[in-house]
Structure formats: structure tokens, C-alpha cells
Amino acid sequence: MSLLAKACRIYREEGMGFLLRRTVHFGYFGLLRPRFPYTAVDYNGVTVRGAKLFDRYVPGRRADRPNYESGIVDALERHVDAGDSVVVIGGGWGVTAVRAARETGAAGSVVVYEGSKEMTARGTETLALNGVEDRVDLTNAVVGHGVDVWGEATDDVVHPNELPECDVLVLDCEGAEMDVLADMAIDPRVIAVETHGLYDAPSSEVAALLKERGYTVTNRTVADRGLEETCREADIKVLTAVR
């Protein structure tokens, strides 16, 4: 179907207002946005170059995300002490790493693994933007196997039983959390796991696996309070467990 024919169909079925909104959406996201530079925004108290130049002016498009990774950030604030060692599986934009570095302070350490080449670059930029690049060791590697890696994944793989000892372990690895929990050799004081029911890692099974390893789940919450309905529907939650 040609664009003109499609536009005519939308006009007949949905009206002119809907057609205009679709046209603006297509023009911005399909043609203009890819050409605009990234700009700095706020993701839960962390400066991230994660939005395009005019995103904040597009209806329904959020630039700042005050609740980004709220479940994991809350767990870090509750359980990470100054001087702790933290390991993060799934670095993403680098928000978790920055928040962990702030909690551990100069005496602590943060080790991060990120399987995506693009997100490793984004995460590295975020660390520098927030002044913690000298306190975070970010490695471009997949831990276990990559279930849903953003863009191109690295060929470098770290087996779960090779993870370093730590006080707090954070798993945000898009479905690989079950294998990591089953195969890792370490026993951190605290584990915070983002579950992904849509990737065959439902919160009920993650909780059962944590119990098998001798942990008690002390808190369950949605992964992102700003996306609460979506998180509940897809079973994307954060379980915090202690020994």
C-alpha cells in the first residue's frame, strides 16, 4: 500500500486529527530524529545523554525519567554501605553503576558487565558525565548468555562462576538472570534481581531460586514506577534478597 493510499485510509477510518498526529510522529521519528544529536537528560538523578535534541517537545515523549530503574536504585540506597563492593550484570545507560558508586564512596568498588557494544559506549559516557569513571570498572562482556542484548553483542563471554566476590550483586540482564543465579559461585550479602517474565524468567521462579541458594526475599517492587502498568503486565519486577 502506498503512503498516499494509507493516508487516505487513515483519514476515512480515524479522521483528520489522527492523521495529522500520525504524520507528525512519522516525520519526527522516521525522518528528523535520527539526524539530531543526543542531549543530556536526567535519569533518576543521573545525567545521561539519552534523548534527542527535541524529544522533550514531542507529546508523549519523555526526556527526563525520574523513576528510571527505581526498583534497583531503591535497593542500592537501602543495602549498599560505604566501602562495599558491588557487581552489576547489565550496565545499560550506566545509571545503576553511577548510583552504586555514589553509595559505596571512594573506599568501595563497582564492577559492571554490559553485553551490548553500543550500550557499553553509552555507559562509559555516563560514568564520565557524572564524575565516577575512576571508581567503576565497566567491561564489554556477556555474562552467561545474552537473551535480549541491545544492538550488536560482543563475542566476549564471562561464565557466571567467574564473577568476582562482592557484597552486593545486581542482575539486570534481560532474562539471563536465571542462569546466572544457578551457575554463579559467589554468595553476596545482598542480591537485587530485575525479573523478566516475558523472557521466561518470572519473578516466582527467580524467588524460588534465590530461596534455594539460602536467600530471603525482603522486598518486591516494580522495576520502574513510571512504567508501573507495563512492568506488572510483563512481570518486570525487582526482588531484593539477603542472606
Long-range contacts (C-beta under 8 A, 24 or more apart in sequence): 28-54, 28-58, 39-63, 40-129, 41-65, 42-66, 43-68, 43-69, 43-93, 43-95, 44-68, 44-69, 44-70, 44-73, 44-95, 44-99, 45-73, 45-99, 46-93, 46-94, 46-95, 46-98, 46-99, 46-126, 46-130, 47-126, 47-129, 47-130, 48-93, 48-94, 48-95, 48-122, 48-126, 48-129, 49-122, 49-125, 49-126, 49-129, 50-93, 50-122, 62-226, 65-226, 66-226, 67-224, 67-225, 67-226, 67-227, 68-93, 68-95, 68-224, 68-226, 69-95, 69-96, 69-172, 69-223, 69-224, 70-221, 70-222, 70-223, 70-224, 70-225, 70-226, 71-192, 71-194, 71-221, 71-222, 71-223, 71-224, 71-225, 71-237, 71-238, 72-96, 72-170, 72-172, 72-192, 72-194, 72-223, 72-238, 73-99, 74-219, 74-221, 74-238, 75-170, 75-190, 75-192, 75-219, 75-238, 75-240, 76-100, 76-103, 76-168, 76-170, 76-192, 77-103, 78-219, 78-240, 79-168, 79-189, 79-190, 79-192, 79-240, 79-242, 80-104, 80-108, 80-167, 80-168, 80-190, 81-167, 82-107, 82-108, 83-107, 83-108, 84-108, 84-166, 84-167, 84-168, 85-109, 85-110, 85-111, 85-164, 85-165, 85-166, 85-167, 85-168, 86-110, 86-111, 86-166, 86-167, 86-168, 86-169, 86-170, 87-111, 87-112, 87-113, 87-163, 87-164, 87-166, 87-168, 87-169, 87-170, 87-188, 88-112, 88-113, 88-170, 88-172, 89-113, 89-143, 89-163, 89-169, 89-170, 89-171, 89-172, 89-173, 89-176, 89-177, 89-180, 90-114, 90-115, 90-170, 90-171, 90-172, 90-173, 90-174, 90-194, 91-119, 91-120, 91-123, 91-138, 92-119, 92-122, 92-123, 92-172, 93-119, 93-122, 93-123, 93-126, 94-122, 94-123, 94-124, 94-125, 94-126, 94-127, 94-130, 94-138, 95-126, 96-170, 96-172, 97-123, 97-126, 97-127, 97-132, 97-136, 97-138, 98-126, 98-127, 98-130, 98-132, 98-136, 100-136, 100-168, 100-170, 101-127, 101-132, 101-135, 101-136, 102-132, 104-135, 106-135, 108-135, 109-135, 109-137, 110-135, 110-136, 110-137, 111-136, 111-137, 111-139, 111-164, 111-166, 112-136, 112-137, 112-138, 112-139, 113-139, 113-141, 113-142, 113-143, 113-158, 114-138, 114-139, 114-140, 114-141, 115-140, 115-141, 115-142, 115-143, 115-146, 115-149, 115-153, 115-154, 115-173, 116-140, 116-149, 116-150, 116-151, 116-152, 116-153, 116-154, 117-151, 117-152, 117-153, 117-154, 118-150, 118-151, 118-152, 119-150, 119-151, 120-154, 142-176, 143-173, 143-176, 143-180, 144-173, 144-176, 144-179, 144-180, 144-183, 145-176, 145-179, 146-174, 146-176, 147-173, 147-174, 147-175, 147-176, 147-196, 147-199, 148-174, 148-175, 148-196, 148-199, 149-174, 159-183, 160-184, 160-185, 161-185, 168-192, 174-199, 175-199, 175-200, 175-201, 176-201, 177-201, 177-206, 178-205, 178-206, 178-209, 181-206, 181-209, 181-210, 181-213, 182-209, 187-213, 187-214, 187-243, 188-243, 189-242, 189-243, 190-240, 190-241, 190-242, 190-243, 191-215, 191-240, 191-241, 192-238, 192-239, 192-240, 192-241, 193-238, 193-239, 193-241, 194-223, 194-236, 194-237, 194-238, 195-235, 195-236, 195-237, 195-238, 195-239, 196-234, 196-235, 196-236, 197-234, 197-235, 197-236, 198-234, 198-235, 198-236, 202-235, 203-235, 203-237, 203-239, 206-239, 207-239, 207-241, 210-239, 210-241, 214-243, 215-241, 215-242, 215-243, 216-241, 216-242, 216-243, 217-241, 218-242
